Amino acid sequence: MLDAIRWDTDLIRRYDLAGPRYTSYPTAVQFNSQVGAFDLLHALRDSRKAQRPLSLYVHIPFCANICYYCACNKVITKDRSRALPYLQRLEQEMQLIACHLAPNQRVEQLHFGGGTPTFLNHDELRQLMALLRKHFNLLDDDSGDYGIEIDPREADWSTMGLLRELGFNRVSIGLQDLDPAVQRAVNRLQSLDETRAVIEAARTLQFRSINIDLIYGLPKQTPENFARTVEEVISLQPDRLSVFNYAHLPERFMPQRRINGSELPAPAEKLQMLQRTIEQLTAAGYRYIGMDHFALPDDELAIAQEESTLQRNFQGYTTHGHCDLIGLGVSAISQIGDLYCQNSSDLAHYQNALAGAQLATSRGLVCNADDRLRREVIQQLICNFSLKFEEIEQAFNIDFRGYFNELWPELEEMAEDGLIELSSEAITMLPAGRLLVRSVCMVFDAYLGQQNRQRFSRVI
């Protein structure tokens, strides 16, 4: 069974290191300012020539309230009028990008993230979708994966009805924790009833998939009260769950400075939370997809993993890794062929660039041959929990053992520890190693120096 996991506390303690989440390889830490708008336009023309399908990500940065744990790019404001000039700049960005694409490049995947996308009012949401349909080839038959992140405090039945009417068929709901004391400690008061109402609306309106986000390691959490949250969430029967490890990095993320560090659970308690959560979700029929993600067996992610077609990009696990990803909005990241590029993360810089009819591309990276090879190795491990050397050798015209010979002693040590099975033909993640797949991927990361480790969260 692909979802088999074996909990091994000693192995976890040994390999629970800080490292990337590998939504890309090379990771965003390697992006540099030598990549700009010219590189993006060149990549878009290549995409048009290859007639590749598209995935669109739209970043809406605004939130009415601050959540202390949040590390996303966001703007906290009660002033709803700030949305309109932002939408105007988004339209300019769409125009500058779409003219380099072919009209028949279908948008198979669309995702609104934030911030809080439903910070926009109904008219603004209608306007934004109309602009996307004007400039890109969005599907009208409900066959695409069109998702949006929802804050249940900012959405009701009418909002959900509008989103369904606009073409959205997937929702991702931020919940994090249901315990009132935990919610107060992170400034996110959200009742179970509010969350249940949004989920019931999504089901009634025939949204295809519902995801719920949880976070373990928040202040005032205990293994007991988090287990109660997980039980309540299981009763809501989401199709997917994301259970994230809270990384407390107040020196990097200012809102986290409002969290009382003395109220954070100890590392041993965090491990208990994760172990118990895995047991609860497994007993409820969920499969471990990898990297904090769980899904029901009939979910598309679980099926793709069974069929070895699962992929991973800046939107996480996906069945649309074959698409060119175009990010729109402040801080949004695009992945087009071998190009990664990111818009400015500063709202004023982003808006000023587009006001001057210039793209807001601020940094990025163009993959070289070694990057492409290692990206595929990491992709196979993190999505399929296995890697067949012959497939890599044929695709990249290399001898796998020879190319990665210097890594072999470390891989052999992992095999001795029971993390992986290593043969002359393949690497296979063992049940005790699947929770630690990032640690194996890190072996193949040519950029991962010790000086970069503090920029990443721990594996567990």
C-alpha positions in Angstrom: 0.0 0.0 0.0 1.3 3.4 -0.9 -0.2 5.0 2.2 1.7 2.7 4.6 3.7 4.6 7.2 5.6 3.3 10.1 6.3 5.6 13.0 10.0 5.3 14.2 10.8 7.9 16.9 14.5 7.3 16.8 14.7 7.6 13.0 12.7 10.8 13.2 14.9 12.3 15.8 18.0 11.5 13.8 16.8 12.8 10.4 14.4 15.6 11.5 16.6 18.4 10.0 15.7 21.8 8.6 15.3 21.7 4.8 13.3 22.8 1.8 9.7 21.7 1.1 10.7 21.2 -2.6 7.8 22.9 -4.3 10.6 23.6 -6.8 14.2 22.6 -7.4 16.3 24.6 -7.3 14.3 26.3 -4.5 13.3 30.0 -4.3 16.3 30.6 -2.1 18.5 30.3 -5.3 16.5 33.0 -7.2 18.6 36.0 -8.2 18.0 39.4 -9.6 19.7 38.6 -12.9 16.4 37.1 -14.1 13.9 39.7 -15.2 10.9 40.5 -17.5 12.9 39.7 -20.7 13.5 36.2 -19.6 9.8 35.8 -18.7 8.7 37.0 -22.2 11.1 34.7 -23.9 9.8 31.7 -21.9 6.2 32.7 -22.7 7.0 32.7 -26.4 8.5 29.2 -26.0 5.3 28.1 -24.2 3.3 29.4 -27.1 5.4 27.5 -29.7 5.1 24.3 -27.7 1.3 24.9 -27.2 1.6 23.8 -23.5 -1.5 24.0 -21.4 -1.5 26.5 -18.5 -2.0 26.7 -14.8 -2.8 30.2 -13.4 -2.1 31.4 -9.9 -3.6 34.7 -8.7 -2.4 36.2 -5.5 -4.8 38.4 -3.5 -2.7 39.8 -0.7 -5.3 41.5 1.5 -6.6 40.3 4.9 -8.9 42.2 7.2 -7.3 40.6 10.3 -3.8 39.4 11.1 -3.1 35.7 12.1 0.0 35.7 14.2 1.4 32.5 12.8 1.1 33.5 9.1 4.2 33.6 7.0 2.4 34.5 3.7 2.8 37.6 1.7 -0.1 39.7 2.9 -1.4 43.2 3.5 -3.5 43.7 6.7 -6.1 46.4 6.1 -9.8 47.1 6.9 -9.9 49.4 3.9 -11.7 47.4 1.2 -11.2 50.2 -1.4 -7.5 49.1 -1.7 -8.7 46.1 -3.8 -9.7 48.2 -6.8 -6.3 49.7 -7.8 -4.8 46.2 -7.3 -7.3 44.7 -9.7 -6.4 47.4 -12.2 -2.7 46.4 -12.0 -3.7 42.8 -12.3 -5.4 43.5 -15.5 -2.4 45.3 -16.9 -0.3 42.3 -15.9 -2.7 40.0 -17.7 -2.5 42.1 -20.8 1.3 42.2 -20.9 1.5 38.4 -20.4 -1.4 37.1 -22.5 -0.3 38.8 -25.7 2.7 36.4 -25.8 0.6 33.3 -25.5 -1.6 31.5 -28.0 -5.4 31.8 -27.6 -5.8 28.0 -27.7 -3.5 27.4 -24.7 -6.1 26.0 -22.3 -6.1 26.9 -18.6 -6.4 23.5 -17.0 -5.8 24.7 -13.5 -6.6 28.0 -11.7 -6.0 28.9 -8.1 -6.7 32.1 -6.1 -4.5 32.4 -3.0 -3.6 35.0 -0.5 -4.1 36.8 1.8 -7.8 36.2 1.7 -9.2 36.0 -1.9 -12.7 36.6 -0.5 -11.5 40.0 0.8 -12.8 41.0 -2.6 -16.5 41.8 -2.8 -18.9 40.0 -5.1 -18.6 42.6 -7.9 -14.8 42.5 -7.7 -14.7 38.7 -7.9 -17.0 38.9 -11.0 -14.7 41.5 -12.5 -11.6 39.5 -11.8 -13.0 36.3 -13.4 -14.2 38.3 -16.4 -10.7 39.7 -16.9 -9.2 36.2 -16.7 -11.7 34.9 -19.2 -11.0 37.9 -21.5 -7.2 37.4 -21.6 -6.8 33.6 -21.1 -8.6 30.5 -22.4 -10.5 29.4 -19.3 -12.6 26.2 -19.6 -16.4 26.5 -19.5 -17.3 22.8 -19.0 -16.2 22.4 -15.4 -13.5 20.0 -16.4 -10.6 22.2 -15.1 -9.3 22.3 -11.5 -10.4 25.8 -10.4 -9.7 26.3 -6.7 -9.8 29.2 -4.2 -8.6 29.6 -0.6 -11.5 30.4 1.8 -11.6 32.0 5.2 -14.9 30.9 6.6 -15.1 34.1 8.5 -15.2 36.0 5.2 -17.6 33.7 3.3 -21.2 32.6 3.5 -23.7 30.7 1.3 -24.1 33.6 -1.2 -20.3 33.8 -1.5 -20.0 30.1 -2.2 -22.9 30.3 -4.7 -21.1 33.1 -6.5 -17.8 31.2 -6.6 -19.5 28.1 -8.0 -21.3 30.3 -10.6 -17.9 31.8 -11.6 -16.5 28.4 -12.3 -14.7 27.4 -9.1 -15.0 23.7 -8.3 -12.4 23.3 -5.5 -12.1 25.0 -2.1 -9.3 25.1 0.4 -10.4 26.1 3.9 -8.1 27.5 6.5 -9.0 26.2 9.9 -5.7 25.5 11.7 -7.2 24.6 15.2 -10.6 24.6 16.8 -9.6 25.1 20.4 -10.7 28.6 21.6 -7.5 29.1 23.7 -5.3 28.3 20.7 -7.3 30.5 18.5 -7.0 33.5 20.9 -3.3 32.9 21.1 -2.9 33.3 17.3 -5.7 35.9 16.9 -7.9 33.7 14.7 -11.3 33.2 16.3 -13.2 30.8 14.0 -16.0 28.6 15.2 -16.8 25.0 14.0 -20.2 26.2 12.9 -18.7 28.8 10.6 -16.5 26.2 9.0 -19.2 23.6 8.8 -21.6 26.1 7.1 -19.0 26.8 4.3 -18.4 23.1 3.8 -22.1 22.3 3.7 -22.6 25.1 1.1 -19.7 23.7 -1.0 -21.2 20.2 -0.9 -24.7 21.4 -1.8 -23.3 23.5 -4.6 -21.4 20.4 -5.9 -17.8 21.7 -5.5 -15.7 18.8 -6.6 -13.1 18.8 -3.8 -12.8 20.3 -0.3 -9.4 20.7 1.5 -8.9 21.7 5.1 -5.6 23.2 6.4 -4.5 22.4 10.0 -1.3 23.5 11.8 0.3 21.6 14.7 2.8 23.3 17.0 0.8 26.5 17.7 0.8 28.1 21.2 -1.4 26.4 23.8 -1.7 23.3 21.7 -1.4 19.9 23.4 -1.6 16.4 22.0 -5.0 16.0 23.6 -6.7 19.2 22.4 -5.2 18.9 18.9 -6.6 15.3 18.7 -10.0 16.7 19.4 -9.6 19.2 16.6 -8.6 16.4 14.2 -11.7 14.3 15.3 -14.0 17.2 14.6 -12.3 17.7 11.2 -12.7 14.1 10.3 -16.4 14.4 11.0 -16.5 17.1 8.3 -15.2 14.6 5.8 -12.9 16.8 3.7 -11.5 15.1 0.5 -8.0 16.3 1.4 -6.2 17.6 4.5 -3.0 19.5 4.9 -1.4 19.2 8.3 1.4 21.7 8.6 4.2 21.9 11.1 4.3 25.5 12.5 7.8 27.0 12.1 8.3 29.7 14.7 10.7 32.2 12.9 9.9 35.6 14.5 13.1 37.0 13.3 11.8 36.6 9.7 8.1 37.0 10.1 7.1 40.0 12.2 3.5 38.9 13.1 5.0 35.8 14.8 6.6 38.2 17.4 3.2 38.5 19.0 3.3 34.8 19.8 4.4 34.0 23.4 7.3 31.5 22.8 6.8 30.0 26.3 3.3 28.8 25.2 4.6 26.8 22.3 4.5 23.0 22.7 7.8 21.2 23.2 9.3 19.3 20.3 8.3 16.0 21.9 4.7 17.2 22.1 4.7 18.2 18.5 5.9 14.7 17.6 3.0 13.2 19.6 0.6 15.5 17.8 1.8 14.3 14.4 1.9 10.7 15.3 -1.6 10.8 16.8 -2.9 12.7 13.8 -1.5 10.2 11.4 -3.1 7.4 13.4 -6.5 9.2 13.4 -6.5 10.0 9.7 -5.3 6.5 8.7 -8.0 4.9 10.8 -10.6 7.2 9.1 -9.4 6.0 5.7 -7.1 8.8 4.6 -4.0 8.1 2.7 -0.7 9.8 3.3 0.3 11.5 0.1 3.5 13.0 1.5 4.8 16.3 2.9 1.9 16.9 5.3 -0.8 16.0 2.8 -3.6 13.4 3.2 -6.4 12.4 0.8 -9.2 10.0 0.6 -8.5 6.9 -1.7 -10.8 8.1 -4.5 -9.2 11.6 -4.6 -7.3 12.5 -7.7 -4.1 13.0 -5.8 -4.3 9.5 -4.3 -5.1 8.0 -7.7 -2.3 9.9 -9.4 0.2 8.6 -6.8 -1.0 5.0 -7.3 -0.5 5.5 -11.1 2.9 7.3 -10.6 1.7 10.4 -12.3 1.6 12.7 -9.3 3.8 15.8 -9.6 4.8 18.8 -7.4 5.1 22.5 -8.1 4.7 25.9 -6.3 1.0 25.0 -5.7 2.0 21.8 -3.9 1.1 18.3 -5.0 -0.7 18.4 -8.3 -2.0 16.4 -11.3 -1.1 19.4 -13.6 2.7 19.5 -13.4 2.7 19.3 -17.2 1.2 22.8 -17.4 3.2 26.0 -17.5 2.5 27.9 -14.3 1.9 31.6 -14.6 1.7 33.6 -11.4 -0.2 36.9 -11.3 0.0 39.4 -8.5 2.4 40.6 -5.9 5.0 38.0 -4.9 3.5 35.4 -7.4 5.9 32.8 -8.8 5.8 31.4 -12.4 7.4 28.2 -13.6 7.5 28.1 -17.4 9.7 25.4 -18.9 13.1 25.8 -17.3 12.4 29.3 -16.0 11.3 30.2 -12.5 10.5 33.9 -11.9 8.9 35.8 -9.1 7.1 39.2 -9.0 8.2 41.8 -6.5 7.0 41.0 -3.0 6.5 44.7 -2.2 3.0 45.9 -3.1 4.0 49.4 -4.0 6.9 48.2 -6.2 4.5 45.7 -7.9 1.8 48.3 -8.6 4.3 51.0 -9.7 6.0 48.7 -12.2 2.7 47.9 -13.9 1.5 51.5 -13.7 4.5 52.1 -15.9 3.5 49.3 -18.3 6.4 47.1 -17.1 6.1 43.6 -15.7 7.0 43.4 -12.0 9.4 40.4 -12.4 12.1 40.9 -9.7 14.1 37.7 -9.5 14.3 34.1 -10.7 16.4 31.4 -12.1 16.9 29.4 -15.4 17.6 25.7 -14.8 20.7 24.2 -16.2 21.2 20.6 -17.2 22.2 19.5 -13.7 19.2 21.3 -12.2 16.9 19.5 -14.6 18.3 16.1 -13.6 18.2 16.7 -9.9 14.7 18.2 -10.2 13.4 15.0 -11.7 15.2 12.8 -9.1 13.6 14.9 -6.2 10.2 14.9 -8.0 10.2 11.2 -8.3 11.1 10.6 -4.6 8.8 13.2 -3.1 5.8 12.2 -5.2 6.2 8.4 -5.7 8.4 7.4 -2.8 10.6 5.6 -5.3 13.2 6.2 -8.0 14.1 3.9 -10.8 17.7 4.6 -12.0 17.1 3.3 -15.6 14.3 5.9 -16.2 16.6 8.7 -15.2 19.5 7.3 -17.2 17.5 7.1 -20.3 15.9 10.5 -19.9 19.2 12.3 -19.2 21.8 10.0 -20.9 23.8 9.5 -17.7 25.1 6.6 -15.6 23.2 7.2 -12.3 25.7 5.6 -10.0 28.6 7.3 -11.7 26.9 10.7 -11.7 26.0 10.6 -8.1 28.9 8.5 -6.8 29.9 11.0 -4.1 26.4 10.7 -2.6 26.5 6.9 -2.3 28.0 6.6 1.2 25.2 8.9 2.6 22.5 6.9 0.8 24.0 3.6 2.1 23.9 5.0 5.6 20.2 5.9 5.1 19.6 2.3 3.9 21.4 0.9 6.9 19.2 3.1 9.2 16.0 1.8 7.5 15.0 5.0 5.8 15.3 3.7 2.3 15.9 0.5 0.4 18.9 1.0 -1.9 19.7 -1.5 -4.7 21.6 -1.3 -8.0 18.4 -0.4 -9.8 16.4 1.9 -7.5 15.8 3.8 -4.3 12.6 3.0 -2.5 11.3 4.9 0.6 10.5 2.4 3.3 7.4 2.8 5.5 9.5 4.3 8.4 11.2 6.7 5.9 8.2 8.2 4.1 7.6 10.9 6.7 11.3 11.9 6.2 11.3 11.9 2.4 12.6 15.5 2.4 15.8 14.3 4.2 16.5 12.0 1.3 15.7 14.7 -1.3 18.2 16.9 0.5 21.0 14.5 -0.3 20.5 15.3 -4.0 20.3 19.1 -3.5 23.5 20.6 -4.9 22.7 24.0 -3.3 21.9 23.1 0.2 24.8 24.4 2.3 24.6 24.7 6.1 24.4 28.5 5.8 21.0 28.1 4.2 19.4 25.7 6.7 18.1 28.4 9.0 15.8 29.6 6.2 13.8 26.4 6.2 11.4 24.6 8.5 12.2 21.3 10.0 11.2 18.1 8.2 8.8 17.1 11.1 
